[in-house]
Amino acid sequence: MDDKKKICGILHFFRMNFILPVSVILLLAAYMPAAASARDSDEYSGRNKDNKSKDIKLIYRQANLYFEARDYKMAYQYYDSVINIESRKYPLAYYHKGIICMNLEKYDDAIVSFNKFKKFYSGKDRFNYRKLAAVYSVSSLWAKNNIVADRKITVTHQGDELNHADIDFSPFPVDENTIYYGAVNSDNSSQAYPVRQIYKAERIDGKWKSDGLLEGGINDPEFNTGNPALSADGKSLYFTRSRKNWQNEVISEIFVSPLEDNQWQAPEKLPYPINGENYTATQPALGRNLRTGNTVLYFVSNRPGGHGGLDIWYTEYNAKLKTYRDPVVLPVKINSIGDDCSPFYDNSSRTLYFSSKGRKNEFGGFDIFKSTGSVGKWTEAVILPK
């Protein structure tokens, strides 16, 4: 895989609320060959101290780039280079190497890396690295003893008719033969930097085929759009758009569009405090409060008051008053000190499915969990089989 494809891989990793600026990508592209040269140079030992420091910094940055692109084998090599040269200066290299080892199912090596990280890391822990390293160490030991896959579960690729060379994400089942989903289809775009939009697909004779962009007022070529969630009556479509806020940070906001005359109308942005200028609100999922009958909107946010990283929150919509309650974060039976995201609520079984990379007893990366309940009352989340 060449450098350009590796850089594109970063874009594929980030969903609606994680979009890397093009300027940063171009800057990374510029230093990748230089970092590789520095790492592999036979003359390294003869370089002066300042040049060595710059080389290590370059190698570390490229290791991070491979890590974000999920090229774990290359990231492993580059983090190892940093560790072998100056481990005390870059303790996060041990942390990221531990995560890589979990993803590569090298759980013993992961435990060693996390223990080394805890030994050398002495900085401020604003991102809960120490706590997460402890969680990941426990998870690595658990995963080592639970690595056998459930052969009853199969994952099948849906083919080129539905998937593109670019990202395809967040499918929502409208019915057994129809889905809405987000995608970037650069082949059909005249834009220099194609944006993510919502598409429709149908299953015909057992095979999925894209019907193209979802018609109506949902998509806007000026904004990345995705994460569709349809109401139970099929008359409201919630989704997200991304933009830069006053701090020049990319945030996502939740919108809703009504269905009138079989056409999706111009959407409205949900009010504050669901959306806000200082945080992201994304990945909506819909349920129902059985006691009040109100629609419950679950969503993901990094706003203050959470448990750490991205958390899953909820709000209730009162159709009579046309108002939303202030958002409430879901309890620790759901949310962790890491990132918790991608909720999907199955009303028939009252089950919330979501992804997490901060809970104990997981395999590594984003694993899928489930919990039964509604609003503020939930069972302890359990991981789905491997």
QUIPE-V17039 format. One record per helix or strand of 2 or more residues. SS is the DSSP state (alpha for helix, beta for strand). FROM is the first residue (numbers start at 1). TO is the last residue. Records with the same first field share a line. If there is no record, write none. Layout:
SS->FROM-TO + FROM-TO
This chain:
alpha->3-13 + 22-40 + 44-46 + 49-68 + 72-86 + 92-103 + 107-120 + 129-144 + 186-188
beta->168-175 + 178-183 + 197-204 + 207-213 + 224-230 + 236-244 + 250-260 + 263-264 + 268-269 + 281-288 + 295-301 + 311-318 + 323-324 + 328-329 + 340-346 + 351-356 + 367-374 + 377-378 + 382-383
